[in-house]
């Protein structure tokens, strides 16, 4: 794999750390800024809102900017957002800083996924995209626990100073390691929007919303399940979350080769496995060792869905995959918010602490149903996994990657 993928993984590590670390720092922020923990929770929502807004907006605005420069600029916005968060004197300005930090998230992963696919040979594009996402999973094992501990010991502002420093390192790595990759001269905002309206792209985004909502319906309340049902002490919760992150990493490692080999079967299998394991968790949550093993499996099969979903929307967007790939990140964040909301409804209804597991299983099954319908509708194509990319007046086909102009491929 090219070293340039390391720069993308470092960037993903920083993004993943700042996205999830706020959940563990809410009490510290609330005490320091004189607000309540529920109100401080708006900081999580502000970041997610930034992702949803920024993914299509920044991708559209940067459609003509060379890919390397675009990635560096996006990380610069991310770094400024985290620095602004660290220096925010009031809660309102901290909300603004979190919104700013979230704006480049979706666009970065959208552009980064297309760049990753350009960096490798045919048949390895999904592995390249999975390598970038590996930085996101490692953030959940190392970055989030370490940053949370740092914030608890030295104040929450220290956490965002460190994340801003990671952003600077990522910018330097991108500038040094990513080769020059011009924007496709045939791709503009109009083509990107038309590609986004493709029925298969829309079904892929809907699969992301339902399928990943199943994970967040459970993950959002995992700590409470472990303490209230399984019987772990609160001090053991970081270990449980780290095990979930280990599962995510295992899923990311397996996702690349499996997606390169068979995209739709990997998607179907991972969503079906997710529905089954979430159902099983309703029962295994009662036993400590079984609960821990199930948490790892949920992380693995849950993250196994991300690479095929990302590659699917990129493939079906054909010559304009960047906006579709970025919009898929918005879909992931909608799944985050929607899954937590629906899981919370089950708890509020008095169905018990493990009820979000069954809610998550239903959502994952709905995601599988949408994916199967999309596959049936797509079956009429002679080879639905192939796309065409233009380079000047020449058209070239690629088996599983994003739209990659032949002259732009590296490696």
C-alpha positions, 0 to 999 in steps of 0.5 A, a space after each residue: 500500500 502507498 505511504 500516501 494512505 498513511 497520511 489519510 489514516 492519520 487524518 482519519 485518526 484525528 477526525 475520529 478522536 474529536 468526533 467521539 471524545 466529547 461524549 466522555 468530556 461532557 461533565 468536565 465541560 458542563 462544570 467549567 462553563 456553568 451549564 448542565 450535562 444535557 445542555 452540554 450534549 448539544 456539543 455532540 449534536 453541533 459536530 454532527 450538524 456540521 458534518 451533515 451541512 459540510 459534506 455536500 457544501 464543501 464538496 460542491 465548492 471544492 469540486 474544481 480544486 486539485 484533490 491534494 490541495 482540497 484535502 490539506 484545506 479541509 484539514 486546515 478547517 478541521 484544525 482551526 475548528 478544534 483550536 477555536 474549541 480549545 480557546 472558546 471562552 463561552 459555551 456558545 462559542 464552543 458550540 460554534 467551534 464544534 460546528 466548524 470542526 465538523 464541517 470538513 468531516 464528510 467532505 474529507 472522507 468523500 474526497 479521501 475515499 476517491 483519492 485512496 482509490 486512485 492510489 492503488 491498482 485495480 482490484 485493491 480500491 476497497 482495501 485502500 479505502 478501508 485503510 483510511 477508515 482504519 485510522 477512524 477505528 484506531 481512534 476509538 481504541 487509543 485516541 478517544 480513551 487517551 484524549 478523555 483521560 488527558 481532558 480529565 487530568 489537565 482540563 478539557 481544553 487540553 484535549 482540543 489543543 492536542 487534537 489541533 496538533 494532530 491536525 497540523 501533523 495530518 496537514 504536513 503528512 498530506 502535503 508531503 505524501 499525497 501525490 499531485 492529483 488534479 480534479 477531473 476536468 469533466 466533473 463539475 457541480 452539475 454532474 455531481 448532483 446528477 450522480 447523487 440523484 442516481 436511484 442506486 446511490 440514493 438506495 445506498 445512502 438509505 441503506 447506510 442510514 438504516 443499517 448504521 442506525 442499528 449500531 448507534 441504537 446500541 452504542 449510544 447506551 452501551 455504557 448504561 447496559 454494561 453497568 445496569 444489566 451486565 453488572 460492570 463497575 463504571 470504571 470498567 466502561 472504557 475497557 468495554 468501549 476499547 473492546 468495541 473499538 478492537 472489533 471495529 478495527 477487525 471489521 475494517 481489516 476484513 472489509 477491504 479484501 472482502 469488498 474487493 472480492 464481492 461487494 454486494 455479498 459482503 454488504 448483505 452478509 454484514 447487515 444480516 450478521 449485524 441483525 443477528 448479533 444485536 438480537 443475541 446481545 439482548 440475551 448475552 448482556 446478562 453474562 459478563 464474558 458473553 457480553 464482552 465477546 458480543 461487544 467485539 463481534 458487534 463492532 466487527 460486523 458493524 464496521 464491516 458494513 462501512 467499506 462496501 457502503 462507501 464503495 457502492 455509492 462511489 461505484 454507482 455515482 460513476 464519473 462523479 463519485 466525490 459528492 456521493 461519497 461525502 454524502 454517505 458520511 452525512 448518512 452515517 451521522 444521520 444514522 448516529 442521531 436517528 439510532 440514538 433517538 429510536 433507542 432512547 424511545 425504547 428506553 423511555 417507553 419502559 422496555 428495559 435497558 436491553 431494548 435498544 438491542 432489539 431496536 437496533 436489530 430491526 433497523 439493521 434488518 431494514 437496512 438489509 431489506 433496502 440493500 436487497 431491493 437495490 440489488 434486485 433492481 440492479 440485477 438487470 445490468 450486465 455487470 453492475 460493479 463496473 464503472 466508466 471513467 473518462 480521461 480526455 476522449 478515452 473511456 476506461 473501465 474499472 472493476 470496483 473502484 471509484 471513478 478514476 481517470 486513467 491518467 490520474 492513477 498512481 501505484 
